């Protein structure tokens, strides 16, 4: 049996279930799981809390100046079975998942200085392999030499429906059309930003889960992971 640890990079559009599959894999393999998108959401929440960003303004330079004071960490919650995000020592796991944060996160993530700081942190976490990380540029920028790269996609309508149900179940009052608009706007911004745009790595395996159950997807990806471990 091959016990060698590998690095797994999972990229893709918003609301494709990247985090769900990454958490499952990390738990099964005993690997570290890192939700890179949550890190960008935490910086976005910080910007919102300090009035650096709003509907009509974005104080980019002020945010850049404050980056050294932003501490993001992941603390494992045994009851939930995954690590929650902490911003400067405060649990913000629920706060960063709102539609309001989703509306600003692509703008914040497009700032080169923000990306550089978080990419440096992400690379440090994955230095010793044994990591599953999901995001937008993991296979292309953060870990270009990852042992397994996956690119997860689904139709915008399917993703909006999933996100809408998730928010409603959480108790948020949202409109489906607003969620769909947010998904479409984020797709455009993520794919067209100048710094580290969302693109499929040349050696990534594409998974379209529009018509897959979570179980079907996990079975397919588990098989790919096992093959990658054997190759390592």
N, CA, C and O of each residue as an XYZ file, in Angstrom:
928
protein
N       0.843     -1.205      0.000
C       0.000      0.000      0.000
C       0.879      1.257      0.000
O       1.856      1.337      0.744
N       0.523      2.239     -0.843
C       1.279      3.479     -0.945
C       0.762      4.481      0.081
O      -0.377      4.942     -0.003
N       1.620      4.814      1.056
C       1.219      5.754      2.101
C       1.716      7.176      1.822
O       1.592      8.061      2.669
N       2.272      7.385      0.640
C       2.804      8.703      0.309
C       1.664      9.714      0.217
O       0.625      9.446     -0.387
N       1.876     10.885      0.831
C       0.850     11.929      0.802
C       0.971     12.763     -0.466
O       2.069     12.989     -0.973
N      -0.154     13.211     -0.963
C      -0.168     14.019     -2.180
C      -0.864     15.358     -1.923
O      -1.468     15.578     -0.873
N      -0.761     16.229     -2.903
C      -1.452     17.520     -2.861
C      -2.595     17.468     -3.869
O      -2.392     17.138     -5.038
N      -3.792     17.795     -3.407
C      -4.976     17.773     -4.273
C      -5.509     19.195     -4.418
O      -5.851     19.844     -3.429
N      -5.576     19.667     -5.651
C      -6.072     21.021     -5.948
C      -7.431     20.923     -6.628
O      -7.575     20.261     -7.656
N      -8.425     21.587     -6.047
C      -9.777     21.561     -6.621
C     -10.198     22.993     -6.955
O     -10.407     23.815     -6.064
N     -10.317     23.274     -8.244
C     -10.750     24.595     -8.700
C     -12.116     24.503     -9.362
O     -12.603     23.416     -9.674
N     -12.721     25.664     -9.569
C     -14.004     25.678    -10.260
C     -14.816     26.905     -9.917
O     -14.413     27.730     -9.097
N     -15.959     27.011    -10.555
C     -16.845     28.153    -10.372
C     -17.504     28.119     -8.987
O     -17.454     27.102     -8.295
N     -18.117     29.231     -8.594
C     -18.780     29.314     -7.299
C     -19.973     28.360     -7.240
O     -20.622     28.087     -8.250
N     -20.240     27.871     -6.053
C     -21.405     27.010     -5.785
C     -21.435     25.726     -6.605
O     -22.505     25.249     -6.981
N     -20.252     25.164     -6.883
C     -20.204     23.872     -7.583
C     -20.059     22.721     -6.592
O     -20.046     21.555     -6.985
N     -19.950     23.051     -5.311
C     -19.798     22.007     -4.303
C     -18.346     21.629     -4.076
O     -18.062     20.554     -3.548
N     -17.417     22.506     -4.471
C     -15.979     22.225     -4.294
C     -15.639     21.964     -2.831
O     -14.917     21.021     -2.507
N     -16.171     22.813     -1.954
C     -15.844     22.691     -0.532
C     -16.367     21.376      0.044
O     -15.696     20.733      0.851
N     -17.570     20.984     -0.377
C     -18.168     19.737      0.114
C     -17.303     18.540     -0.238
O     -17.013     17.699      0.613
N     -16.892     18.469     -1.507
C     -16.084     17.325     -1.947
C     -14.695     17.373     -1.311
O     -14.130     16.333     -0.974
N     -14.145     18.579     -1.146
C     -12.812     18.719     -0.552
C     -12.833     18.269      0.916
O     -11.912     17.596      1.378
N     -13.883     18.644      1.635
C     -14.021     18.234      3.044
C     -14.122     16.709      3.147
O     -13.501     16.092      4.013
N     -14.914     16.112      2.249
C     -15.093     14.656      2.263
C     -13.762     13.950      2.033
O     -13.422     12.994      2.731
N     -13.013     14.438      1.038
C     -11.734     13.821      0.703
C     -10.742     13.949      1.855
O     -10.065     12.986      2.214
N     -10.664     15.158      2.434
C      -9.731     15.402      3.527
C     -10.039     14.485      4.709
O      -9.131     13.950      5.345
N     -11.326     14.311      4.996
C     -11.736     13.465      6.117
C     -11.375     12.006      5.848
O     -10.878     11.309      6.734
N     -11.625     11.553      4.633
C     -11.346     10.162      4.274
C      -9.836      9.876      4.293
O      -9.410      8.803      4.719
N      -9.043     10.834      3.834
C      -7.598     10.634      3.718
C      -6.816     11.042      4.974
O      -5.648     10.691      5.134
N      -7.488     11.791      5.860
C      -6.786     12.302      7.034
C      -5.870     13.461      6.661
O      -4.833     13.676      7.290
N      -6.264     14.202      5.633
C      -5.478     15.329      5.137
C      -5.963     16.644      5.739
O      -7.043     16.715      6.324
N      -5.148     17.678      5.584
C      -5.546     19.030      5.977
C      -6.450     19.590      4.870
O      -6.122     19.483      3.689
N      -7.567     20.177      5.246
C      -8.457     20.805      4.274
C      -8.373     22.320      4.393
O      -8.473     22.869      5.490
N      -8.190     22.984      3.274
C      -8.142     24.444      3.270
C      -9.129     24.994      2.242
O      -9.028     24.710      1.049
N     -10.075     25.779      2.727
C     -11.059     26.462      1.879
C     -10.473     27.834      1.561
O     -10.649     28.781      2.328
N      -9.776     27.941      0.427
C      -9.116     29.215      0.102
C     -10.136     30.326     -0.124
O      -9.861     31.495      0.149
N     -11.320     29.956     -0.626
C     -12.364     30.957     -0.848
C     -12.798     31.605      0.458
O     -13.139     32.787      0.491
N     -12.784     30.815      1.545
C     -13.167     31.346      2.854
C     -12.174     32.406      3.310
O     -12.542     33.340      4.022
N     -10.913     32.263      2.901
C      -9.897     33.244      3.269
C     -10.185     34.584      2.601
O     -10.049     35.639      3.220
N     -10.588     34.531      1.321
C     -10.941     35.766      0.609
C     -12.227     36.362      1.172
O     -12.389     37.580      1.231
N     -13.135     35.485      1.584
C     -14.383     35.963      2.198
C     -14.088     36.657      3.538
O     -14.727     37.652      3.881
N     -13.119     36.123      4.286
C     -12.775     36.721      5.573
C     -12.188     38.119      5.388
O     -12.502     39.036      6.147
N     -11.334     38.276      4.376
C     -10.775     39.602      4.082
C     -11.895     40.548      3.648
O     -11.901     41.725      4.008
N     -12.838     40.022      2.872
C     -13.979     40.822      2.415
C     -14.826     41.272      3.594
O     -15.239     42.430      3.657
N     -15.091     40.352      4.540
C     -15.863     40.692      5.734
C     -15.147     41.790      6.516
O     -15.784     42.731      6.990
N     -13.835     41.675      6.650
C     -13.047     42.688      7.348
C     -13.210     44.051      6.660
O     -13.378     45.074      7.324
N     -13.158     44.049      5.333
C     -13.314     45.296      4.571
C     -14.699     45.899      4.781
O     -14.841     47.116      4.900
N     -15.727     45.038      4.826
C     -17.099     45.502      5.041
C     -17.265     46.061      6.456
O     -17.876     47.113      6.647
N     -16.720     45.357      7.438
C     -16.847     45.783      8.834
C     -16.179     47.128      9.086
O     -16.605     47.894      9.950
N     -15.125     47.406      8.320
C     -14.374     48.650      8.509
C     -14.706     49.716      7.468
O     -13.996     50.711      7.321
N     -15.811     49.479      6.744
C     -16.284     50.443      5.741
C     -15.259     50.756      4.661
O     -15.139     51.896      4.212
N     -14.515     49.717      4.246
C     -13.566     49.887      3.153
C     -14.232     49.592      1.811
O     -13.713     49.959      0.756
N     -15.396     48.919      1.861
C     -16.085     48.553      0.623
C     -17.595     48.653      0.816
O     -18.113     48.352      1.892
N     -18.290     49.076     -0.226
C     -19.748     49.203     -0.201
C     -20.260     49.206     -1.635
O     -19.492     48.995     -2.574
N     -21.536     49.442     -1.799
C     -22.140     49.420     -3.135
C     -21.515     50.438     -4.086
O     -21.392     50.178     -5.283
N     -21.120     51.599     -3.552
C     -20.635     52.675     -4.423
C     -19.157     53.027     -4.227
O     -18.669     53.978     -4.836
N     -18.446     52.280     -3.395
C     -17.043     52.621     -3.151
C     -16.215     51.397     -2.774
O     -16.747     50.382     -2.326
N     -14.909     51.514     -2.963
C     -13.967     50.486     -2.553
C     -12.639     51.185     -2.267
O     -11.949     51.632     -3.184
N     -12.293     51.272     -0.988
C     -11.053     51.937     -0.567
C      -9.911     50.912     -0.631
O      -9.454     50.395      0.389
N      -9.477     50.642     -1.846
C      -8.480     49.600     -2.085
C      -7.173     49.861     -1.334
O      -6.648     48.970     -0.665
N      -6.653     51.077     -1.446
C      -5.373     51.396     -0.819
C      -5.438     51.233      0.708
O      -4.485     50.769      1.333
N      -6.576     51.623      1.294
C      -6.737     51.490      2.746
C      -6.733     50.020      3.142
O      -6.126     49.646      4.145
N      -7.409     49.186      2.358
C      -7.434     47.752      2.645
C      -6.026     47.170      2.549
O      -5.618     46.380      3.401
N      -5.287     47.561      1.513
C      -3.918     47.064      1.330
C      -3.048     47.426      2.537
O      -2.253     46.612      3.009
N      -3.208     48.648      3.026
C      -2.442     49.107      4.193
C      -2.753     48.266      5.435
O      -1.888     48.050      6.285
N      -4.000     47.797      5.525
C      -4.435     47.052      6.715
C      -4.179     45.547      6.626
O      -4.377     44.835      7.611
N      -3.744     45.052      5.473
C      -3.541     43.611      5.293
C      -2.661     42.968      6.377
O      -2.967     41.861      6.821
N      -1.581     43.628      6.813
C      -0.744     43.001      7.853
C      -1.473     42.765      9.177
O      -1.031     41.950      9.986
N      -2.584     43.468      9.404
C      -3.318     43.323     10.667
C      -4.412     42.259     10.581
O      -5.087     41.977     11.571
N      -4.585     41.671      9.402
C      -5.638     40.668      9.215
C      -5.078     39.268      9.432
O      -4.225     38.807      8.674
N      -5.562     38.596     10.471
C      -5.111     37.239     10.786
C      -6.254     36.258     10.525
O      -7.320     36.352     11.133
N      -6.017     35.325      9.619
C      -7.026     34.315      9.277
C      -6.512     32.947      9.685
O      -5.393     32.568      9.338
N      -7.325     32.206     10.421
C      -6.928     30.867     10.846
C      -8.095     29.902     10.730
O      -9.256     30.303     10.654
N      -7.751     28.608     10.717
C      -8.761     27.552     10.645
C      -8.682     26.731     11.930
O      -7.619     26.217     12.279
N      -9.809     26.610     12.633
C      -9.842     25.853     13.886
C     -10.827     24.693     13.722
O     -12.009     24.895     13.443
N     -10.312     23.478     13.901
C     -11.140     22.292     13.707
C     -12.245     22.202     14.754
O     -11.995     22.314     15.954
N     -13.477     21.997     14.275
C     -14.635     21.841     15.153
C     -15.046     20.368     15.112
O     -15.588     19.901     14.110
N     -14.791     19.645     16.186
C     -15.069     18.205     16.207
C     -16.542     17.886     16.003
O     -16.888     16.888     15.371
N     -17.407     18.738     16.542
C     -18.852     18.503     16.417
C     -19.306     18.594     14.959
O     -20.177     17.838     14.528
N     -18.714     19.520     14.207
C     -19.090     19.711     12.807
C     -18.285     18.817     11.871
O     -18.739     18.470     10.781
N     -17.090     18.453     12.310
C     -16.255     17.592     11.477
C     -15.406     18.337     10.468
O     -14.836     17.722      9.566
N     -15.312     19.645     10.604
C     -14.447     20.413      9.708
C     -13.960     21.678     10.421
O     -14.481     22.061     11.469
N     -12.959     22.308      9.831
C     -12.359     23.507     10.435
C     -13.183     24.745     10.095
O     -13.595     24.936      8.951
N     -13.416     25.574     11.093
C     -14.143     26.825     10.897
C     -13.145     27.976     10.747
O     -12.005     27.896     11.204
N     -13.599     29.038     10.103
C     -12.728     30.176      9.838
C     -12.803     31.203     10.967
O     -13.882     31.564     11.436
N     -11.633     31.657     11.383
C     -11.526     32.683     12.422
C     -10.831     33.913     11.837
O      -9.801     33.800     11.171
N     -11.399     35.070     12.091
C     -10.829     36.341     11.646
C     -10.392     37.116     12.884
O     -11.215     37.523     13.704
N      -9.079     37.311     13.003
C      -8.518     37.991     14.184
C      -9.068     37.419     15.491
O      -9.445     38.148     16.408
N      -9.098     36.070     15.537
C      -9.489     35.379     16.758
C     -10.972     35.185     16.971
O     -11.379     34.610     17.981
N     -11.801     35.655     16.031
C     -13.258     35.535     16.167
C     -13.816     34.590     15.107
O     -13.468     34.695     13.931
N     -14.683     33.667     15.524
C     -15.302     32.716     14.602
C     -16.254     33.459     13.656
O     -17.247     34.040     14.095
N     -15.941     33.434     12.355
C     -16.764     34.144     11.367
C     -17.314     33.185     10.314
O     -17.718     33.608      9.231
N     -17.327     31.885     10.640
C     -17.753     30.872      9.680
C     -19.109     31.195      9.054
O     -19.275     31.081      7.839
N     -20.071     31.593      9.871
C     -21.403     31.896      9.340
C     -21.443     33.279      8.679
O     -22.093     33.461      7.650
N     -20.750     34.239      9.271
C     -20.761     35.612      8.768
C     -20.233     35.728      7.340
O     -20.707     36.562      6.568
N     -19.248     34.889      6.985
C     -18.626     35.019      5.663
C     -19.436     34.341      4.559
O     -19.112     34.483      3.379
N     -20.482     33.607      4.930
C     -21.259     32.860      3.930
C     -22.504     33.603      3.443
O     -23.315     33.032      2.714
N     -22.664     34.863      3.833
C     -23.863     35.599      3.437
C     -23.800     36.047      1.975
O     -22.730     36.100      1.370
N     -24.970     36.366      1.428
C     -25.043     36.845      0.044
C     -24.363     38.207     -0.081
O     -23.827     38.543     -1.137
N     -24.386     38.999      1.013
C     -23.740     40.319      0.998
C     -22.226     40.170      0.787
O     -21.629     40.887     -0.016
N     -21.620     39.234      1.514
C     -20.183     38.985      1.345
C     -19.916     38.445     -0.059
O     -18.933     38.819     -0.699
N     -20.802     37.558     -0.532
C     -20.650     37.003     -1.882
C     -20.657     38.102     -2.945
O     -20.001     37.985     -3.980
N     -21.407     39.169     -2.674
C     -21.517     40.257     -3.636
C     -20.250     41.081     -3.788
O     -20.056     41.742     -4.808
N     -19.376     41.045     -2.767
C     -18.151     41.850     -2.799
C     -16.869     41.032     -2.939
O     -15.824     41.580     -3.290
N     -16.935     39.735     -2.672
C     -15.713     38.938     -2.577
C     -14.888     38.904     -3.861
O     -13.659     38.883     -3.794
N     -15.530     38.898     -5.020
C     -14.761     38.851     -6.270
C     -13.951     40.128     -6.474
O     -12.857     40.088     -7.036
N     -14.490     41.267     -6.016
C     -13.756     42.538     -6.128
C     -12.526     42.516     -5.235
O     -11.442     42.934     -5.643
N     -12.701     42.025     -4.017
C     -11.590     41.951     -3.067
C     -10.542     40.947     -3.558
O      -9.340     41.196     -3.464
N     -11.009     39.820     -4.079
C     -10.099     38.772     -4.548
C      -9.306     39.202     -5.781
O      -8.282     38.600     -6.103
N      -9.776     40.235     -6.466
C      -9.081     40.708     -7.669
C      -7.905     41.627     -7.339
O      -7.118     41.961     -8.224
N      -7.778     42.036     -6.079
C      -6.685     42.931     -5.673
C      -5.386     42.123     -5.576
O      -5.300     41.210     -4.754
N      -4.372     42.437     -6.396
C      -3.127     41.660     -6.417
C      -2.462     41.492     -5.054
O      -1.957     40.414     -4.740
N      -2.458     42.555     -4.240
C      -1.816     42.484     -2.932
C      -2.529     41.506     -2.002
O      -1.893     40.819     -1.203
N      -3.860     41.450     -2.115
C      -4.642     40.502     -1.310
C      -4.298     39.079     -1.749
O      -4.059     38.208     -0.913
N      -4.275     38.851     -3.047
C      -3.990     37.520     -3.579
C      -2.594     37.061     -3.161
O      -2.407     35.912     -2.759
N      -1.610     37.968     -3.258
C      -0.238     37.595     -2.910
C      -0.141     37.149     -1.452
O       0.479     36.130     -1.147
N      -0.759     37.918     -0.559
C      -0.686     37.579      0.860
C      -1.330     36.231      1.145
O      -0.774     35.415      1.879
N      -2.510     35.998      0.563
C      -3.221     34.744      0.846
C      -2.572     33.550      0.150
O      -2.538     32.452      0.706
N      -2.059     33.757     -1.062
C      -1.367     32.662     -1.762
C      -0.133     32.230     -0.979
O       0.143     31.036     -0.867
N       0.614     33.197     -0.433
C       1.786     32.869      0.390
C       1.378     32.008      1.582
O       2.056     31.037      1.917
N       0.252     32.374      2.227
C      -0.241     31.612      3.380
C      -0.650     30.201      2.957
O      -0.358     29.223      3.645
N      -1.331     30.115      1.810
C      -1.815     28.824      1.312
C      -0.655     27.891      0.975
O      -0.703     26.700      1.282
N       0.384     28.430      0.348
C       1.561     27.613      0.004
C       2.255     27.100      1.261
O       2.734     25.966      1.301
N       2.303     27.941      2.276
C       2.952     27.543      3.525
C       2.201     26.377      4.160
O       2.813     25.439      4.671
N       0.862     26.444      4.125
C       0.030     25.372      4.691
C       0.292     24.050      3.971
O       0.285     22.986      4.590
N       0.524     24.128      2.650
C       0.693     22.910      1.853
C       2.117     22.444      1.640
O       2.369     21.569      0.812
N       3.048     23.018      2.379
C       4.472     22.676      2.203
C       4.765     21.180      2.334
O       5.586     20.635      1.595
N       4.098     20.531      3.268
C       4.385     19.120      3.533
C       3.416     18.151      2.868
O       3.352     16.977      3.231
N       2.664     18.652      1.889
C       1.659     17.837      1.181
C       0.594     17.338      2.165
O       0.453     17.879      3.261
N      -0.148     16.311      1.769
C      -1.229     15.836      2.624
C      -2.276     16.911      2.811
O      -2.796     17.104      3.910
N      -2.590     17.623      1.711
C      -3.533     18.738      1.793
C      -4.532     18.682      0.644
O      -4.186     18.306     -0.476
N      -5.767     19.058      0.933
C      -6.806     19.220     -0.089
C      -7.220     20.686     -0.027
O      -7.715     21.153      0.999
N      -7.018     21.403     -1.111
C      -7.353     22.829     -1.117
C      -8.259     23.143     -2.300
O      -8.016     22.698     -3.422
N      -9.300     23.912     -2.033
C     -10.192     24.285     -3.136
C     -10.235     25.799     -3.292
O     -10.022     26.546     -2.337
N     -10.513     26.230     -4.510
C     -10.573     27.663     -4.786
C     -10.729     27.962     -6.257
O     -11.427     27.249     -6.978
N     -10.066     29.038     -6.705
C     -10.154     29.467     -8.112
C      -8.827     29.317     -8.861
O      -8.805     29.158    -10.081
N      -7.715     29.371     -8.103
C      -6.407     29.347     -8.764
C      -5.438     28.371     -8.080
O      -4.224     28.574     -8.115
N      -5.972     27.327     -7.467
C      -5.114     26.412     -6.708
C      -4.208     25.605     -7.646
O      -3.006     25.486     -7.405
N      -4.786     25.057     -8.707
C      -3.999     24.252     -9.644
C      -3.163     25.059    -10.613
O      -2.216     24.536    -11.201
N      -3.501     26.335    -10.790
C      -2.759     27.168    -11.744
C      -1.708     28.043    -11.080
O      -0.654     28.292    -11.665
N      -1.982     28.522     -9.850
C      -1.072     29.468     -9.194
C      -0.516     28.948     -7.866
O       0.698     28.932     -7.664
N      -1.393     28.528     -6.975
C      -0.951     28.126     -5.632
C      -0.110     26.849     -5.680
O       1.010     26.819     -5.169
N      -0.655     25.794     -6.295
C       0.064     24.521     -6.411
C       0.083     24.047     -7.866
O      -0.626     23.108     -8.225
N       0.902     24.704     -8.707
C       0.937     24.308    -10.122
C       1.476     22.894    -10.325
O       1.271     22.297    -11.382
N       2.174     22.352     -9.306
C       2.716     20.994     -9.404
C       1.913     19.993     -8.564
O       2.432     18.938     -8.198
N       0.654     20.317     -8.260
C      -0.200     19.419     -7.472
C      -0.269     18.041     -8.123
O      -0.261     17.923     -9.349
N      -0.338     16.999     -7.291
C      -0.372     15.628     -7.800
C      -1.688     15.316     -8.504
O      -1.731     14.506     -9.430
N      -2.762     15.966     -8.055
C      -4.069     15.782     -8.704
C      -4.775     17.126     -8.773
O      -4.939     17.808     -7.761
N      -5.191     17.499     -9.974
C      -5.917     18.757    -10.169
C      -7.303     18.446    -10.730
O      -7.441     17.727    -11.720
N      -8.320     18.997    -10.080
C      -9.696     18.815    -10.526
C     -10.295     20.185    -10.834
O     -10.008     21.168    -10.151
N     -11.121     20.235    -11.858
C     -11.824     21.475    -12.192
C     -13.312     21.147    -12.201
O     -13.805     20.452    -13.089
N     -14.020     21.663    -11.190
C     -15.436     21.320    -11.008
C     -16.331     22.401    -11.610
O     -16.125     23.593    -11.385
N     -17.322     21.966    -12.372
C     -18.230     22.918    -13.001
C     -19.662     22.394    -12.990
O     -19.899     21.214    -12.731
N     -20.608     23.276    -13.273
C     -22.036     22.949    -13.382
C     -22.697     24.171    -14.001
O     -22.113     25.255    -14.011
N     -23.909     24.003    -14.517
C     -24.595     25.132    -15.143
C     -24.895     26.205    -14.102
O     -25.042     25.908    -12.917
N     -24.983     27.459    -14.557
C     -25.255     28.578    -13.644
C     -26.588     28.389    -12.927
O     -26.697     28.677    -11.735
N     -27.597     27.909    -13.642
C     -28.914     27.688    -13.047
C     -28.878     26.645    -11.946
O     -29.488     26.822    -10.893
N     -28.156     25.551    -12.194
C     -28.019     24.486    -11.201
C     -27.313     25.002     -9.960
O     -27.725     24.707     -8.838
N     -26.260     25.765    -10.156
C     -25.486     26.291     -9.023
C     -26.280     27.311     -8.221
O     -26.198     27.348     -6.993
N     -27.051     28.139     -8.922
C     -27.875     29.134     -8.227
C     -28.953     28.451     -7.383
O     -29.250     28.892     -6.273
N     -29.527     27.388     -7.906
C     -30.560     26.637     -7.180
C     -29.975     26.026     -5.903
O     -30.595     26.075     -4.840
N     -28.786     25.455     -6.021
C     -28.128     24.856     -4.862
C     -27.831     25.919     -3.809
O     -28.088     25.716     -2.622
N     -27.290     27.048     -4.250
C     -26.920     28.131     -3.330
C     -28.161     28.707     -2.662
O     -28.145     29.012     -1.469
N     -29.233     28.855     -3.428
C     -30.494     29.394     -2.912
C     -31.036     28.493     -1.795
O     -31.423     28.977     -0.731
N     -31.059     27.185     -2.047
C     -31.554     26.232     -1.055
C     -30.701     26.256      0.204
O     -31.217     26.175      1.319
N     -29.399     26.367      0.016
C     -28.464     26.411      1.143
C     -28.719     27.624      2.027
O     -28.718     27.519      3.254
N     -28.937     28.772      1.402
C     -29.183     30.011      2.147
C     -30.534     29.985      2.852
O     -30.655     30.442      3.989
N     -31.553     29.448      2.173
C     -32.893     29.353      2.765
C     -32.875     28.423      3.980
O     -33.456     28.729      5.021
N     -32.188     27.269      3.824
C     -32.102     26.309      4.920
C     -31.368     26.893      6.128
O     -31.589     26.486      7.269
N     -30.495     27.852      5.848
C     -29.734     28.502      6.918
C     -30.551     29.571      7.626
O     -30.166     30.080      8.678
N     -31.717     29.907      7.008
C     -32.574     30.919      7.615
C     -32.442     32.299      6.994
O     -33.060     33.254      7.464
N     -31.637     32.411      5.935
C     -31.483     33.707      5.261
C     -32.692     33.975      4.370
O     -33.246     33.055      3.768
N     -33.091     35.231      4.290
C     -34.197     35.619      3.407
C     -33.604     36.150      2.102
O     -33.114     37.277      2.041
N     -33.658     35.327      1.074
C     -33.063     35.694     -0.211
C     -34.016     35.402     -1.359
O     -34.947     34.608     -1.234
N     -33.758     36.067     -2.482
C     -34.544     35.882     -3.692
C     -33.723     35.062     -4.685
O     -32.537     35.331     -4.876
N     -34.343     34.062     -5.321
C     -33.606     33.189     -6.248
C     -32.942     33.982     -7.365
O     -31.788     33.724     -7.708
N     -33.656     34.937     -7.931
C     -33.086     35.714     -9.039
C     -31.860     36.507     -8.604
O     -30.932     36.712     -9.387
N     -31.864     36.953     -7.342
C     -30.710     37.689     -6.811
C     -29.510     36.742     -6.681
O     -28.369     37.130     -6.930
N     -29.789     35.509     -6.292
C     -28.728     34.508     -6.154
C     -28.159     34.162     -7.530
O     -26.943     34.066     -7.700
N     -29.052     33.975     -8.515
C     -28.615     33.662     -9.884
C     -27.761     34.798    -10.443
O     -26.730     34.557    -11.070
N     -28.192     36.025    -10.213
C     -27.432     37.190    -10.694
C     -26.052     37.220    -10.058
O     -25.058     37.503    -10.727
N     -25.995     36.924     -8.753
C     -24.718     36.910     -8.043
C     -23.780     35.849     -8.621
O     -22.590     36.102     -8.807
N     -24.319     34.664     -8.903
C     -23.525     33.564     -9.479
C     -22.966     33.979    -10.834
O     -21.786     33.764    -11.113
N     -23.808     34.575    -11.680
C     -23.382     34.988    -13.018
C     -22.344     36.105    -12.971
O     -21.383     36.102    -13.741
N     -22.544     37.062    -12.061
C     -21.598     38.176    -11.930
C     -20.250     37.681    -11.421
O     -19.203     38.132    -11.886
N     -20.275     36.750    -10.462
C     -19.027     36.213     -9.926
C     -18.290     35.393    -10.976
O     -17.061     35.431    -11.046
N     -19.038     34.650    -11.795
C     -18.417     33.885    -12.880
C     -17.642     34.826    -13.797
O     -16.497     34.556    -14.159
N     -18.285     35.937    -14.168
C     -17.659     36.893    -15.081
C     -16.425     37.522    -14.448
O     -15.365     37.580    -15.070
N     -16.564     37.996    -13.205
C     -15.446     38.663    -12.529
C     -14.283     37.709    -12.271
O     -13.122     38.071    -12.465
N     -14.599     36.488    -11.833
C     -13.546     35.515    -11.537
C     -12.779     35.111    -12.803
O     -11.570     34.885    -12.763
N     -13.501     35.025    -13.922
C     -12.887     34.586    -15.178
C     -12.156     35.699    -15.912
O     -11.294     35.426    -16.747
N     -12.490     36.953    -15.611
C     -11.932     38.074    -16.371
C     -10.984     38.982    -15.592
O     -10.478     39.960    -16.143
N     -10.735     38.670    -14.307
C      -9.798     39.520    -13.556
C      -8.392     39.355    -14.135
O      -8.051     38.309    -14.687
N      -7.579     40.416    -13.995
C      -6.228     40.418    -14.553
C      -5.286     39.492    -13.793
O      -4.448     38.821    -14.396
N      -5.423     39.458    -12.474
C      -4.512     38.675    -11.638
C      -5.121     37.317    -11.297
O      -6.153     37.247    -10.629
N      -4.492     36.252    -11.750
C      -4.930     34.877    -11.452
C      -6.407     34.625    -11.770
O      -7.176     34.260    -10.881
N      -6.808     34.818    -13.033
C      -8.219     34.547    -13.369
C      -8.546     33.065    -13.238
O      -7.656     32.215    -13.263
N      -9.831     32.770    -13.097
C     -10.274     31.382    -12.999
C     -10.179     30.730    -14.374
O     -10.944     31.060    -15.281
N      -9.245     29.814    -14.521
C      -9.105     29.041    -15.751
C      -8.798     27.601    -15.369
O      -8.262     27.325    -14.296
N      -9.141     26.711    -16.249
C      -8.852     25.300    -16.002
C      -7.380     25.035    -16.328
O      -6.912     25.351    -17.422
N      -6.661     24.454    -15.371
C      -5.262     24.089    -15.627
C      -5.226     23.055    -16.748
O      -6.128     22.227    -16.872
N      -4.183     23.111    -17.554
C      -4.081     22.201    -18.708
C      -4.148     20.737    -18.303
O      -4.690     19.910    -19.036
N      -3.596     20.416    -17.134
C      -3.572     19.021    -16.704
C      -4.656     18.692    -15.675
O      -4.580     17.676    -14.984
N      -5.660     19.558    -15.582
C      -6.763     19.307    -14.633
C      -7.820     18.411    -15.270
O      -8.034     18.446    -16.482
N      -8.469     17.619    -14.446
C      -9.562     16.748    -14.907
C     -10.876     17.466    -14.616
O     -11.154     17.824    -13.471
N     -11.675     17.674    -15.646
C     -12.939     18.403    -15.469
C     -14.051     17.474    -14.993
O     -14.228     16.370    -15.508
N     -14.794     17.951    -13.999
C     -15.939     17.211    -13.460
C     -17.165     18.112    -13.568
O     -17.262     19.111    -12.854
N     -18.099     17.771    -14.449
C     -19.356     18.522    -14.553
C     -20.388     17.785    -13.710
O     -20.847     16.703    -14.076
N     -20.750     18.390    -12.567
C     -21.654     17.689    -11.649
C     -23.095     18.184    -11.718
O     -23.865     18.003    -10.774
N     -23.457     18.811    -12.839
C     -24.821     19.341    -13.006
C     -25.886     18.284    -12.725
O     -26.920     18.565    -12.119
N     -25.609     17.063    -13.179
C     -26.594     15.997    -13.019
C     -26.080     14.842    -12.167
O     -26.503     13.698    -12.331
N     -25.164     15.159    -11.258
C     -24.608     14.127    -10.373
C     -25.072     14.339     -8.945
O     -25.285     15.468     -8.504
N     -25.225     13.242     -8.233
C     -25.487     13.351     -6.801
C     -24.132     13.528     -6.117
O     -23.092     13.268     -6.723
N     -24.141     13.966     -4.868
C     -22.897     14.131     -4.115
C     -22.167     12.786     -4.025
O     -20.941     12.727     -4.114
N     -22.942     11.704     -3.848
C     -22.362     10.363     -3.720
C     -21.689      9.919     -5.016
O     -20.589      9.366     -4.996
N     -22.359     10.166     -6.147
C     -21.794      9.786     -7.452
C     -20.491     10.529     -7.718
O     -19.514      9.955     -8.199
N     -20.502     11.821     -7.394
C     -19.310     12.637     -7.607
C     -18.161     12.143     -6.733
O     -17.023     12.034     -7.190
N     -18.469     11.847     -5.477
C     -17.427     11.410     -4.542
C     -16.806     10.089     -4.996
O     -15.602      9.880     -4.847
N     -17.621      9.212     -5.540
C     -17.118      7.913     -6.007
C     -16.141      8.095     -7.162
O     -15.086      7.462     -7.207
N     -16.507      8.970     -8.093
C     -15.646      9.236     -9.258
C     -14.322      9.862     -8.819
O     -13.248      9.449     -9.255
N     -14.423     10.874     -7.942
C     -13.223     11.586     -7.516
C     -12.351     10.719     -6.607
O     -11.125     10.810     -6.670
N     -12.954      9.887     -5.772
C     -12.181      8.985     -4.903
C     -11.316      8.053     -5.744
O     -10.173      7.764     -5.391
N     -11.875      7.585     -6.863
C     -11.141      6.700     -7.769
C      -9.938      7.435     -8.371
O      -8.852      6.870     -8.495
N     -10.150      8.713     -8.745
C      -9.062      9.521     -9.306
C      -7.974      9.771     -8.264
O      -6.786      9.763     -8.586
N      -8.383      9.991     -7.019
C      -7.430     10.219     -5.929
C      -6.590      8.950     -5.692
O      -5.370      9.031     -5.551
N      -7.238      7.803     -5.650
C      -6.520      6.546     -5.415
C      -5.476      6.293     -6.499
O      -4.373      5.829     -6.210
N      -5.825      6.597     -7.733
C      -4.885      6.424     -8.861
C      -3.715      7.397     -8.736
O      -2.570      7.051     -9.024
N      -4.025      8.630     -8.297
C      -2.972      9.637     -8.143
C      -2.004      9.246     -7.027
O      -0.800      9.476     -7.139
N      -2.527      8.657     -5.954
C      -1.678      8.222     -4.835
C      -0.766      7.082     -5.283
O       0.402      7.031     -4.897
N      -1.295      6.170     -6.096
C      -0.505      5.056     -6.595
C       0.626      5.546     -7.520
O       1.704      4.955     -7.575
N       0.347      6.646     -8.245
C       1.367      7.204     -9.153
C       2.453      7.958     -8.393
O       3.577      8.092     -8.876
N       2.116      8.446     -7.209
C       3.048      9.308     -6.452
C       4.326      8.578     -6.035
O       5.196      9.172     -5.397
